[in-house]
Amino acid sequence: MADRALDIRGLLCPLTWARVKGELLSMRAGETLEVTLDHRPALPDITRNAAELGHDVLSTSERDGAWVLVIERGP
């Protein structure tokens, strides 16, 4: 179970990454964020941008017509 959850269904790029980034910045290193989204093109963008900032995408799955990413906040 993630430390926090963020539901961004209905948002499109670049707002998807902006919301995820904002949430990650408010977290402590090692905390996890579960992100639920329905905009498929945002998946590789969020994954790439998170990695570039030192965060780890721990898992990606599909659930009930949406995608769920679990991201661990980096240092």
ABEGO torsion letter per residue (X at the ends): XBABBBBABGBBOAAAAAAAAAAAAABBBGBBBBBBBABAAAAAAAAAAAAAAGBBBABBBBBGGBBBBBBBBBX
